[in-house]
């Protein structure tokens, strides 16, 4: 399991090395929806998946994409404050994003 290096920078890009390859991400805040979102970016600098809402209470935010790059992967947001991700300031402090690769299982929500 990998803890993604998120924080409350309004728009942030970063890469993470995993045992199944390098993943590139972009996180951004949407003022209208008061929600953090994430894009997964391919090696060709094109979006693999765009606009995943980083919400708590869901065990796998990348489930159902049907993409080979994400097969066996899971993404989850865990928030110790109980506010979900509905605060700008809590992202990366109280609300943390984790990713599992290679079929690992992490299910904090049941």
Backbone torsions as a table, in degrees:
resi	resn	phi	psi	omega
1	UNK	NA	138.1	-177.7
2	UNK	-118.8	131.7	172.1
3	UNK	-88.2	118.5	179.8
4	UNK	-72.7	141.6	-176.4
5	UNK	-80.5	66.1	-178.7
6	UNK	-91.8	153.0	172.2
7	UNK	-153.4	-177.1	-174.4
8	UNK	-88.4	31.2	169.5
9	UNK	-69.4	125.2	-173.2
10	UNK	-53.5	-31.7	176.2
11	UNK	-147.3	116.5	-174.3
12	UNK	-135.2	138.0	175.0
13	UNK	-117.4	143.4	178.6
14	UNK	-160.0	161.5	177.2
15	UNK	-118.8	150.2	178.5
16	UNK	-133.6	127.8	175.3
17	UNK	-85.5	131.9	177.5
18	UNK	-128.2	176.0	178.0
19	UNK	-71.8	-11.2	178.2
20	UNK	-111.1	7.9	178.0
21	UNK	132.3	-175.1	-179.7
22	UNK	-96.6	130.2	174.2
23	UNK	-110.2	136.0	174.6
24	UNK	-110.5	140.2	-175.4
25	UNK	-132.8	157.3	169.8
26	UNK	-138.0	121.9	175.7
27	UNK	-106.1	147.0	-179.9
28	UNK	-156.3	150.8	-178.7
29	UNK	-95.0	135.2	175.9
30	UNK	-109.2	108.8	-178.2
31	UNK	-61.8	-41.0	-177.0
32	UNK	-61.8	-42.5	-178.1
33	UNK	-95.3	-6.1	-175.7
34	UNK	49.5	52.1	-175.3
35	UNK	-143.4	144.4	170.9
36	UNK	-85.1	143.2	177.5
37	UNK	-127.7	161.4	176.9
38	UNK	-137.6	142.4	170.7
39	UNK	-113.3	145.7	171.9
40	UNK	-108.3	126.4	-170.4
41	UNK	-112.8	134.1	-179.4
42	UNK	-80.1	172.7	-178.9
43	UNK	-65.5	-20.7	178.7
44	UNK	-88.7	11.5	179.4
45	UNK	68.4	17.3	175.3
46	UNK	-102.5	147.7	178.6
47	UNK	-67.4	130.0	173.1
48	UNK	-84.0	-48.3	176.5
49	UNK	-138.6	132.7	-179.3
50	UNK	-118.2	143.9	168.4
51	UNK	71.5	40.5	174.4
52	UNK	-80.5	117.8	177.9
53	UNK	-71.8	127.0	-178.0
54	UNK	-87.2	82.7	-176.6
55	UNK	-106.9	147.8	174.9
56	UNK	-81.8	165.6	176.0
57	UNK	87.7	4.1	-179.6
58	UNK	-121.7	124.9	-175.9
59	UNK	-73.9	-21.9	178.5
60	UNK	-149.3	101.8	-178.1
61	UNK	-73.6	-14.8	179.2
62	UNK	-106.4	9.2	178.2
63	UNK	-65.7	143.2	174.7
64	UNK	82.1	6.6	179.2
65	UNK	-72.4	-28.3	-178.9
66	UNK	72.7	12.9	-177.1
67	UNK	-93.0	131.4	179.1
68	UNK	-58.4	-36.1	-178.8
69	UNK	-61.0	-26.4	-175.8
70	UNK	-108.1	4.4	179.6
71	UNK	-62.1	128.1	-178.7
72	UNK	83.2	2.0	179.7
73	UNK	-102.1	154.8	174.9
74	UNK	-142.3	149.8	177.3
75	UNK	-133.3	137.1	-177.8
76	UNK	-144.4	147.6	174.2
77	UNK	-110.3	126.5	177.9
78	UNK	-116.9	129.8	-176.4
79	UNK	-124.5	114.0	-179.1
80	UNK	-74.5	-17.7	-176.7
81	UNK	-83.5	-19.1	-177.1
82	UNK	83.2	4.8	180.0
83	UNK	-92.9	5.8	-174.1
84	UNK	64.7	-146.5	175.1
85	UNK	-106.7	19.4	-172.2
86	UNK	-79.0	14.4	173.3
87	UNK	-122.3	141.3	177.9
88	UNK	-67.5	-47.8	-172.9
89	UNK	-71.4	-27.5	-175.8
90	UNK	-78.0	-12.9	-176.9
91	UNK	-67.7	123.1	-177.6
92	UNK	89.4	-15.0	177.6
93	UNK	-105.9	-61.8	176.1
94	UNK	-95.3	-41.3	-179.9
95	UNK	-95.0	112.7	-177.2
96	UNK	-113.7	146.3	-178.6
97	UNK	-111.2	127.9	179.0
98	UNK	-119.4	148.2	176.3
99	UNK	-131.9	135.3	172.9
100	UNK	-110.1	150.2	-179.5
101	UNK	-132.3	161.0	174.0
102	UNK	64.7	30.0	175.5
103	UNK	84.6	6.0	174.6
104	UNK	-59.5	153.0	179.4
105	UNK	-120.8	129.4	174.0
106	UNK	-143.5	108.7	-175.8
107	UNK	-126.2	87.3	179.5
108	UNK	-73.5	-14.3	-175.8
109	UNK	-111.9	59.8	169.7
110	UNK	96.0	NA	NA
